[in-house]
């Protein structure tokens, strides 16, 4: 059953992935002019984008960067002092070019990125190492310079290792969950347009440290994605580092316990940008499914299916606030027939429907115009 469902899902997802990497979606002639090297470069750029979002150490965009007035010890480092007292909260990913670490989008993005690798491993390359040592040594950062230093670990997992280390910090036990570091708006992160190296030296009103730390929300959605990512990472990373994989799984269980004890959803704190989801059970179902696949404990499978029926927001696209499709897919793979039917109806009735696509076959039925490329990432072709 799993292989059948994966095959059905893959036939649709491959269409998305093929067009996503074209970057420009206006004509089929464009795809015919691209070479294998172009696709390899696009994948390299896509993966290393997450390295440009790294908070803490090893962000390649600020490597060796030291603005005027910044102490030499902070050269190339970003918000390394993030902490709740003695509890270190450095690391993770910044949010969309800003420097706040929002839980709503970060935990969702981590899971979706890793899930893509889990389902399509052969589509991912190994061109660089966790700390980009080859590029640093050569002082060459372009794809064509071939200053790559493969480390026998897919690049996407190198990026996920950085994120997973932060997720472990976010859920140190079953009753403590950190979901946001920093504050959007002004006063806060959005007062100035600066690099993270510089901003961390500002006062708190201008996005500097000490940054506000937000924890223990009445929320099950964010810890569910945090835990689902860690459970999946425990499977994907086990052959590279069994001890780290085991740590990921332990903290995934912590996240499960926290989510189960805190049903509900909240928006980002401190007047932030991201509203609360309307549903948390779809994300909790995903967490339970990943724990089942990581542990083999049938109780997690039963609990995952019991969260149904899952009903995605039928008028909107797939994003952090509407994650029903991934829950439906996971439940279908678990063998839940009702979820498989709903998932197939969602694909054919919404994403593939004529009224949801423009003349080039690009999915464009969404609830707003900001950040249009995130909708292109969910497109379907005409044939």
C-alpha positions in Angstrom: 0.0 0.0 0.0 2.8 2.5 0.9 4.6 1.9 -2.4 1.3 2.4 -4.3 0.5 5.6 -2.5 4.0 7.0 -2.8 3.9 6.3 -6.6 0.6 8.1 -7.0 1.9 11.1 -5.0 5.3 11.1 -6.7 3.8 11.3 -10.2 2.3 14.7 -9.2 5.1 15.9 -7.0 7.7 15.3 -9.7 5.8 17.7 -12.0 6.1 20.3 -9.3 9.8 19.8 -8.7 10.6 19.8 -12.4 9.0 23.2 -12.9 10.2 24.6 -9.6 13.8 24.4 -10.6 13.1 26.3 -13.9 12.9 29.5 -11.8 11.1 31.1 -14.8 7.7 29.6 -15.7 6.6 31.4 -18.9 7.4 29.0 -21.7 8.1 25.3 -22.2 10.9 26.4 -24.6 12.9 27.7 -21.6 13.1 24.2 -20.1 14.4 22.8 -23.4 17.3 25.3 -23.3 18.5 24.3 -19.9 21.3 21.8 -19.5 22.0 19.2 -16.8 24.5 21.6 -15.3 21.9 24.3 -15.0 19.7 22.0 -13.0 22.6 21.0 -10.8 23.4 24.6 -10.2 19.8 25.4 -9.4 19.7 22.6 -6.8 23.0 23.7 -5.3 21.7 27.3 -5.0 18.4 26.1 -3.6 20.1 24.0 -0.9 22.7 26.6 0.0 20.0 29.2 0.4 19.4 27.7 3.8 23.0 28.4 4.7 22.4 32.0 4.0 19.6 31.9 6.6 21.8 30.4 9.3 21.9 32.1 12.7 24.9 31.5 14.9 28.0 30.2 13.0 28.8 29.1 9.5 26.5 31.4 7.5 28.3 31.7 4.2 26.9 35.1 3.2 28.5 36.7 6.2 31.7 34.6 6.4 34.6 36.8 7.4 32.2 39.8 7.6 33.1 42.4 10.3 31.4 45.8 10.0 32.9 48.9 11.5 32.4 49.1 15.3 31.8 45.3 15.7 34.2 43.4 18.1 36.6 41.1 16.2 35.3 38.1 18.2 32.0 38.5 16.3 33.5 38.3 12.9 31.1 36.3 10.7 28.9 35.4 13.6 25.2 36.1 14.0 23.4 36.4 17.4 25.6 33.8 19.1 24.4 35.2 22.5 20.8 34.2 22.1 19.9 32.5 25.3 17.3 32.1 28.1 19.5 32.5 31.1 22.0 29.7 30.9 20.1 27.9 28.2 21.7 28.4 24.8 19.3 29.3 22.0 21.8 30.2 19.3 21.6 28.7 15.8 18.6 27.9 13.7 17.4 29.9 10.7 16.5 33.6 10.4 13.2 34.5 8.9 13.0 35.6 5.3 15.9 38.0 5.2 15.1 39.4 8.7 16.8 38.1 11.8 13.9 37.0 14.0 13.5 33.2 14.5 9.8 32.6 14.2 8.5 29.2 15.1 5.4 29.2 12.8 7.5 29.3 9.6 10.8 27.8 10.8 9.5 24.5 12.2 7.2 24.1 9.1 10.0 24.8 6.7 12.4 22.4 8.4 9.9 19.6 8.1 8.9 20.2 4.5 12.6 20.5 3.4 13.5 17.2 5.1 10.4 15.5 3.9 11.3 16.3 0.3 14.6 14.6 0.8 13.1 11.6 2.5 10.7 11.0 -0.4 13.1 11.9 -3.3 16.7 11.1 -2.1 18.2 10.6 -5.5 17.4 14.2 -6.4 19.9 15.7 -3.9 23.6 16.2 -4.4 26.6 16.2 -2.1 28.8 19.2 -3.2 29.9 20.8 0.0 30.5 20.2 3.7 28.7 21.3 6.8 31.0 24.3 7.3 31.7 25.1 3.6 35.4 24.5 4.3 36.3 24.0 0.6 34.8 27.4 -0.4 36.5 29.1 2.6 39.9 27.6 1.8 39.7 28.6 -1.9 37.9 31.9 -1.1 35.7 31.0 -4.1 32.0 30.6 -3.6 30.6 30.2 -7.2 29.3 27.0 -8.6 31.7 27.2 -11.6 34.8 27.6 -9.5 34.5 24.0 -8.4 35.7 24.8 -4.9 33.4 22.1 -3.6 34.3 19.8 -0.7 31.8 16.9 -0.6 31.7 15.1 2.7 29.7 12.0 1.8 26.5 13.6 3.3 23.9 15.1 1.1 24.0 18.9 1.3 20.4 19.1 2.4 21.3 17.1 5.4 24.2 19.4 6.2 21.8 22.3 6.2 19.3 20.3 8.3 22.0 19.3 10.8 22.4 23.0 11.6 18.6 23.4 12.1 18.2 20.2 14.0 20.7 21.2 16.6 18.6 24.3 17.2 15.3 22.3 17.3 16.9 20.1 20.1 17.5 23.3 22.1 13.9 24.4 21.5 12.5 21.3 23.2 14.9 20.5 26.1 12.3 18.4 27.9 8.6 17.5 27.8 7.4 20.7 29.5 9.5 23.4 28.0 9.2 24.6 24.4 10.8 27.7 22.9 9.0 29.0 19.9 10.4 32.5 19.1 13.7 34.4 19.5 13.6 38.1 18.7 10.7 40.5 17.9 9.5 41.7 14.6 8.4 45.2 13.9 9.8 48.4 15.3 10.9 48.7 18.0 12.6 45.4 17.3 14.2 43.7 14.4 12.6 45.7 11.6 13.8 49.1 12.6 17.1 48.8 10.6 18.2 47.1 7.5 21.6 45.7 8.6 23.5 42.4 8.5 23.1 40.1 11.5 26.7 40.7 12.4 26.0 44.4 12.9 22.5 44.1 14.3 23.4 41.9 17.2 25.5 44.7 18.6 22.5 47.2 18.6 20.4 47.9 21.7 17.3 45.7 22.1 15.0 48.3 20.6 16.9 48.1 17.3 17.0 44.3 17.1 20.1 43.7 19.2 20.8 41.6 22.2 19.6 40.6 24.6 16.7 39.6 22.4 13.3 38.6 23.8 12.7 34.9 24.2 9.2 33.4 24.0 8.4 30.0 25.4 5.7 27.6 26.6 2.8 28.6 24.3 -0.7 26.9 24.5 0.1 25.5 21.1 0.4 22.0 19.5 1.2 23.0 15.9 4.7 24.3 16.3 6.0 21.6 18.7 4.4 19.0 16.3 6.5 20.2 13.4 9.5 20.6 15.6 9.1 17.0 16.8 8.1 15.6 13.3 11.4 17.1 11.9 13.5 15.6 14.7 11.8 12.2 14.3 12.4 12.2 10.6 15.9 13.5 11.1 16.5 10.5 13.4 15.8 8.2 10.5 17.6 10.2 7.8 20.8 10.8 9.8 21.2 7.5 11.6 23.7 6.1 9.1 25.9 9.2 9.4 25.8 9.7 13.1 23.8 7.2 15.2 24.3 9.1 18.5 22.9 12.4 17.0 20.0 10.5 15.5 19.2 9.1 18.9 19.2 12.5 20.4 16.9 13.8 17.8 14.4 11.0 18.5 14.5 11.6 22.3 13.7 15.3 21.8 11.0 14.4 19.2 9.3 12.4 22.0 9.6 15.5 24.2 7.8 17.5 21.5 5.1 14.9 21.3 4.5 15.1 25.0 4.4 18.9 25.0 2.0 19.1 22.0 -0.3 16.5 23.5 -0.5 18.5 26.7 -1.1 21.9 24.9 -3.8 21.5 22.3 -4.4 24.8 20.5 -2.6 27.3 18.3 -1.0 30.7 18.8 0.4 33.4 16.5 3.9 34.9 16.7 4.7 36.8 19.8 5.4 40.5 20.4 3.2 41.8 17.5 4.9 39.6 15.0 3.9 38.7 11.4 2.4 35.3 11.6 -1.1 34.5 12.8 -2.3 31.4 14.6 -3.3 28.4 12.5 -7.0 27.4 12.5 -6.1 23.8 13.2 -3.4 21.9 15.1 -4.6 18.3 14.6 -3.2 18.0 11.1 0.3 18.8 12.4 -0.1 16.5 15.4 -1.1 13.7 13.0 2.1 14.3 11.1 4.2 14.2 14.3 2.6 10.9 15.3 3.1 9.4 11.8 6.8 10.3 11.9 7.2 8.9 15.4 5.6 5.7 14.2 8.1 5.4 11.3 11.0 6.2 13.6 10.1 3.8 16.4 7.8 1.2 15.0 5.4 1.8 17.9 1.9 1.1 16.6 0.3 3.3 19.2 1.7 6.3 17.3 0.1 5.1 14.1 -3.3 4.7 15.8 -3.1 8.1 17.3 -2.1 9.7 14.0 -5.1 8.3 12.2 -7.4 9.2 15.1 -6.7 12.9 14.3 -8.8 12.7 11.1 -10.7 13.5 9.2 -8.3 16.2 7.9 -9.8 19.0 5.9 -7.4 21.4 4.3 -8.4 25.0 3.6 -9.8 24.4 0.2 -9.5 28.0 -1.0 -5.8 28.5 -0.2 -2.5 27.1 -1.1 -0.1 24.9 0.8 1.9 26.9 3.3 2.7 27.1 7.1 -0.9 28.0 7.9 -2.5 25.3 5.7 -0.7 22.0 6.1 -3.6 19.6 5.6 -2.1 18.1 2.4 1.0 16.8 4.1 -1.0 15.4 6.9 -3.3 13.7 4.4 -0.4 12.3 2.6 1.2 10.9 5.8 -2.1 9.4 6.9 -2.6 7.8 3.4 0.8 6.3 3.6 -0.1 4.9 7.0 -3.0 3.1 5.2 -5.9 5.4 6.0 -8.3 5.1 3.0 -10.3 8.1 3.8 -7.2 10.3 3.8 -6.1 8.9 0.5 -9.4 9.8 -1.1 -9.4 13.3 0.4 -5.8 13.8 -0.7 -6.5 12.8 -4.3 -9.6 14.9 -4.4 -7.6 17.9 -3.2 -5.0 17.5 -5.9 -7.4 17.0 -8.8 -10.2 19.3 -7.5 -8.0 22.2 -6.5 -4.4 22.2 -7.6 -5.1 20.7 -11.0 -8.4 22.4 -11.6 -8.6 24.7 -14.6 -9.7 27.6 -12.6 -6.7 27.3 -10.3 -4.1 27.8 -13.0 -3.1 30.4 -15.5 -2.5 29.9 -19.2 0.9 28.4 -18.7 -0.4 25.9 -16.2 0.9 27.8 -13.1 -1.1 27.3 -10.0 -2.2 30.8 -9.0 -5.3 30.4 -6.8 -4.2 31.8 -3.6 -5.3 34.3 -0.9 -2.8 37.1 -1.5 -0.1 38.4 -3.9 2.9 38.8 -1.5 5.8 36.5 -2.1 4.6 35.1 -5.3 7.4 32.5 -5.7 6.0 30.5 -2.8 2.9 29.9 -4.9 5.0 28.9 -7.9 6.5 26.3 -5.7 3.0 24.7 -5.5 2.2 24.9 -9.2 0.9 22.2 -11.5 1.5 22.0 -15.3 -1.2 21.6 -17.9 -0.1 18.1 -18.9 
